[in-house]
Amino acid sequence: MVAELESSNGDGRQPGDEDELSPRQAAAALFSSRLSDLISESMVSTEDGGATRSLTLYSLAQHLELTYPDVPISQSGLYRLIHGDAIPRLDLIIALARVFDVPPEYFVTGEPNR
């Protein structure tokens, strides 16, 4: 038993399991991929109303702050989510689902239902 514990990588994986993600890593990767896809597909109108441009993390963070003030998220928090360094809270998943008009399940299941 001691040998098994010592050979662990500290995250529950054994040496040689580099290709397998922990459940936390898999969830972060799936969420990151889905959010990245939605952001890259989204266009927003400029303030003058004439032109459109790609959605940025800054503009998404501002929109979330104005629309859902009880769901704290910053541009840096979104950056961490996009890069798979964090897992979102349920309230943020629901807010993002409403913003992008997708079911909350879109962010957390293997099927890309929209």
N, C-alpha and C positions, 0 to 999 in steps of 0.2 A: 504494500500500500504506500509506504514512504517513497519507494522508487517511482511509483506512478505519479505521485504528487510532484516530485522533483523534476520529472520529465515534461511536465505540463508547461505551456508557454505563459501561464498566468491568466489567460483568458478562456480556459477550458479546452483549448485545442492542443493536440499532441504535435510533437515535431514531425514535419513532413506533411502536415495538413494545410499548407500555405494556400491551396486552391479553394478550400472550404471556408466560407464566411460564417462567423457566429450569427445567431439570430439578430442581434443588435446591428451588426455590420450589414447584414442582408436587408433589414428594414430601412436603414439609413440610405443604402445604395438604391433601393427601389424608390423611396420617397424622393431622393435627389434626382433620379432620372426622370420621374414623372413631373416634378416641379420645373426642371430645366426645359423639358419639352413644352410645357404650357407657356413658360415665359418666352421661349424663342419663337413660338407661334403667335404671340400676342403683339398687337399694335395699339398704340394710344394716340389720341389727338393732341396736338400741341395747344398751348393756351390761346393762340390766335384762331384756332378752329380750322385752319386751312390744311396744314400738313399733318402727316402721321409719322410716327417713329416707333422703334422697338421699345418694348417695356424694359425698364431697368430695375435693378434691385432697389435703388433709391426711391423711384416712383412707386414701386409696389409697397415698400415699407411705409411711405407717406400715406398711400391709399388705405392700407390696413389700419394705420394709426387714426385716421379720420373716420373711417367707416366702423371700425371695431376697436374703440378706445380701451375696452376692457381686456383685449388680447395683446399683451405686450410683445412687440417684436421690433427689432432694429434692422438696419441695413446689414450690419455685421452678423446679426443672428440669421438673416436670410442667406448670407454668404456661407455661413457654417452649414446650413441645411443643404444648400446647392452642392457643396463639396463633400457631403456625406460625413461631416464631422460632428453632426448632432442629429438627434431624433426629435421631431416636433411634438408638442403637447396636443392633446385632442382638440382643445379649443382653437388652436391655430390651424389644424387640419380642416376643421369645419369652416372657419373663416376663409381659408384659401379655396375650399371647394365652392363656396358661395361666390367668391370673386371670379373664379374661372368657370363657373356654371358646370361643374362636374360633381358627381356623387363623392362623398368623402372616401368611399371604398376605393376610388380610383388611385389614391395615394398609397394604399396599404395592401392591395391584393395583386396577384400575378396577372389578372386579366385586365387589359387596357380598355375597360368600358367607359364610355363617356356619355 
